[in-house]
């Protein structure tokens, strides 16, 4: 439940425009709200508001069929709108037709139940492959989800161990990727062949010549499926352990990819915050740390 007092400069605004322009709601998000103006239910978002008017917002409860399960949740950051989790490898984020439980979503539903006493829908802003570890953002309500998607800022940074020695210290990969048919693997495809624009900024953090590996930081400038994995493979440096993209290696049981840092907008204030987690043990071991 949220309460607002109409500021003088918005006297005469339509209530829908006011909520979208000043509070970060989306047109779609407004459809999932009960809106009250000075104690009376508003049924038309074009209703005019006056200065000092009292607006009360109630989000319609959305049910979830995801069963709560006692799966450990490593909380990195939490406020009334967002929950940031450090996801371990080897767990999928959301139930699928083949995997209906023992997912991260089951653990999040259980966490919400324990901390709020309510069954809440886990709204994942981003997802990670089953074998990728690191920070995932969960929004606690539709407003927070819409705000991040449409008005907020989210910058995602990964660390990855790749095969071979990457020579350039910093560079931008700007290569469109897409898939052919039902294949999971992404390849470089021109837009006319179904490719999507994809950009990844790469920075070398450490070169290990004796192990023939490089530790890189990868910042996603777009959000395509398997983007970092496909881009580094196309550059001739697949992620260590990534069997799908040619990185199979007996030193790694999974692709060595970790979402280690996320910058995100505070839903209430717009302030840019940063959450950061350390490398998981399997990546540290390979690096000799």
Helices and strands as residue ranges (DSSP letters): E 2-5, G 8-10, H 15-23, H 27-30, E 33-37, E 40-42, E 54-59, E 75-78, E 82-87, H 104-116, E 123-124, E 133-139, H 142-150, E 154-163, E 170-174, E 177-178, E 187-188, G 191-193, E 199-208, E 213-220, H 227-234, G 243-245, E 257-265, E 272-276, H 281-287
